[in-house]
Amino acid sequence: LDNDDAVPAMMAGAADACIVMDLGSCRPGTERYVLTSHKPAVLMRESNPLSRRDKLSPQDLSSGELFVPGYGEEMRPLLDAIGIAGAEPVVKPSFYQVLYHILDHGGMALNRFDPGESIPHSRTRNILLQGLPPLCSSFVTVQGQMSSPILLLRDWLQGRLREDFKLAVHA
């Protein structure tokens, strides 16, 4: 499911849990457990003049398209900040669609900042985005409905992601 559709589907009983990208908020009636937390960044082509900078603010994003993972309440702090700055968010359902669009047509995308991460041969840069809350991957359940299997899955995912990010940063 797209990021915006995951929590509503879960609340309707179509899933027991979901993983969403969010900015640290929790919808009413849900419980949220952070799997990963990263400083927000902007992904752009190396040819973009902003790519020469080490840090950006939301106001710097007003000069182009900004791709975001959704318009739901999970992204409200970001949408408010970039809306005030004058940027126009565009939703793309897949990171790879965003990456190819940026490479072919330009634009920028919300991303997580990981100084050790690079996409080989992509001709892109990740620039730290200041003034926003962390960009999280969160495990979400309906409030009060955490079963033992769901708890085991959540804990396994947390351990696996910590291991993967530790390996990626030290590689």
C-alpha positions as CSV (number, residue, x, y, z in Angstrom):
1,L,0.0,0.0,0.0
2,D,1.0,3.6,-0.5
3,N,2.2,5.4,2.7
4,D,-1.1,7.3,3.0
5,D,-3.2,4.2,2.6
6,A,-1.5,1.9,5.2
7,V,-2.9,3.3,8.5
8,P,-6.5,3.7,7.2
9,A,-6.4,0.1,5.8
10,M,-5.2,-1.1,9.2
11,M,-7.8,0.8,11.0
12,A,-10.5,-0.8,8.7
13,G,-9.2,-4.2,9.8
14,A,-7.4,-5.1,6.5
15,A,-4.1,-5.5,8.3
16,D,-2.9,-6.1,11.9
17,A,0.1,-3.7,11.6
18,C,1.8,-1.5,9.1
19,I,5.1,0.3,8.5
20,V,5.0,3.9,7.5
21,M,7.4,6.8,6.8
22,D,6.5,9.6,9.2
23,L,7.8,12.6,11.0
24,G,7.2,11.5,14.6
25,S,3.5,11.8,14.9
26,C,0.9,9.2,15.7
27,R,-2.7,9.1,14.5
28,P,-5.4,8.9,17.1
29,G,-6.3,5.3,17.9
30,T,-2.9,4.0,17.0
31,E,0.3,3.0,18.7
32,R,3.6,3.9,17.0
33,Y,7.1,2.3,17.5
34,V,10.0,3.9,15.7
35,L,12.1,1.3,13.8
36,T,14.6,3.9,12.3
37,S,15.0,7.6,12.8
38,H,17.1,9.8,10.4
39,K,17.7,13.4,9.9
40,P,15.7,14.5,6.8
41,A,17.5,15.2,3.6
42,V,16.8,16.2,0.1
43,L,17.9,14.0,-2.8
44,M,18.8,15.8,-6.0
45,R,20.9,15.6,-9.1
46,E,24.5,16.6,-8.7
47,S,23.9,19.2,-11.5
48,N,21.4,21.1,-9.3
49,P,23.1,24.2,-8.0
50,L,21.8,23.5,-4.5
51,S,23.8,20.2,-4.5
52,R,27.0,22.1,-3.8
53,R,25.7,23.0,-0.3
54,D,26.1,20.9,2.8
55,K,22.7,21.9,4.4
56,L,19.4,23.2,3.2
57,S,16.4,24.8,4.9
58,P,12.7,24.4,3.8
59,Q,12.9,27.9,2.2
60,D,15.6,26.6,-0.2
61,L,13.1,24.1,-1.6
62,S,10.8,26.8,-3.1
63,S,12.5,26.7,-6.4
64,G,11.4,23.3,-7.7
65,E,9.4,20.1,-7.5
66,L,9.7,18.3,-4.2
67,F,8.7,14.6,-4.2
68,V,7.3,13.3,-0.9
69,P,6.1,9.8,0.1
70,G,2.5,11.0,0.9
71,Y,0.1,13.7,1.9
72,G,-1.2,12.0,5.1
73,E,-1.1,13.3,8.6
74,E,2.3,11.5,9.1
75,M,3.8,14.2,6.8
76,R,1.9,17.2,8.1
77,P,4.9,19.0,9.8
78,L,6.9,18.7,6.5
79,L,4.0,19.8,4.3
80,D,3.4,22.8,6.5
81,A,7.1,23.8,6.5
82,I,7.5,23.5,2.7
83,G,4.1,25.0,2.0
84,I,5.1,28.1,3.9
85,A,8.4,28.1,2.0
86,G,6.5,28.0,-1.3
87,A,7.6,24.5,-2.6
88,E,5.0,22.3,-4.3
89,P,5.0,18.7,-3.1
90,V,4.4,15.9,-5.6
91,V,3.6,12.4,-4.5
92,K,5.3,9.4,-6.1
93,P,4.6,6.0,-4.8
94,S,8.0,4.4,-5.3
95,F,11.5,5.6,-4.4
96,Y,12.8,4.3,-7.7
97,Q,10.2,6.3,-9.6
98,V,11.4,9.3,-7.8
99,L,15.1,8.5,-8.4
100,Y,14.5,8.0,-12.2
101,H,12.4,11.2,-12.4
102,I,15.1,13.2,-10.7
103,L,17.8,11.8,-13.0
104,D,15.8,12.3,-16.1
105,H,13.9,15.6,-15.4
106,G,15.3,17.1,-12.2
107,G,13.4,18.0,-9.1
108,M,14.2,17.0,-5.5
109,A,12.9,14.4,-3.1
110,L,12.5,14.0,0.6
111,N,14.9,11.3,1.8
112,R,16.6,10.2,4.9
113,F,20.1,11.5,5.6
114,D,22.8,8.8,5.9
115,P,26.3,10.2,5.4
116,G,27.7,6.8,4.5
117,E,25.0,6.0,2.0
118,S,25.4,6.4,-1.7
119,I,23.6,5.2,-4.8
120,P,26.4,4.0,-7.1
121,H,26.5,5.7,-10.5
122,S,23.2,7.6,-9.8
123,R,24.7,11.2,-10.1
124,T,22.7,12.3,-7.1
125,R,23.5,13.9,-3.7
126,N,21.7,13.7,-0.4
127,I,21.8,17.2,1.3
128,L,20.9,17.6,5.0
129,L,17.5,19.4,5.5
130,Q,17.5,21.5,8.6
131,G,14.6,22.7,10.7
132,L,12.4,19.6,10.5
133,P,11.7,16.7,12.8
134,P,13.4,13.3,12.1
135,L,12.2,11.2,9.3
136,C,11.1,7.8,10.8
137,S,10.1,4.4,9.7
138,S,7.5,3.5,12.2
139,F,5.7,0.2,13.0
140,V,2.1,1.1,13.7
141,T,-0.7,-1.0,15.3
142,V,-4.2,-0.2,16.5
143,Q,-4.1,1.0,20.0
144,G,-4.4,-1.8,22.6
145,Q,-4.2,-4.6,19.9
146,M,-0.6,-5.6,20.1
147,S,-0.6,-9.4,19.9
148,S,2.4,-11.7,20.7
149,P,3.1,-12.5,17.0
150,I,2.9,-8.8,16.1
151,L,5.2,-7.9,19.0
152,L,7.7,-10.6,17.8
153,L,7.6,-9.3,14.3
154,R,8.1,-5.7,15.5
155,D,11.1,-6.7,17.6
156,W,12.6,-8.8,14.8
157,L,12.3,-5.9,12.4
158,Q,13.9,-3.5,14.9
159,G,16.8,-5.8,15.4
160,R,17.3,-6.5,11.8
161,L,17.1,-2.8,10.8
162,R,19.6,-1.8,13.5
163,E,22.0,-4.5,12.2
164,D,21.6,-3.4,8.6
165,F,22.1,0.3,9.3
166,K,25.1,-0.5,11.5
167,L,26.7,-2.5,8.7
168,A,25.9,0.1,6.1
169,V,27.4,2.9,8.1
170,H,30.6,0.9,8.9
171,A,31.0,-0.6,5.4
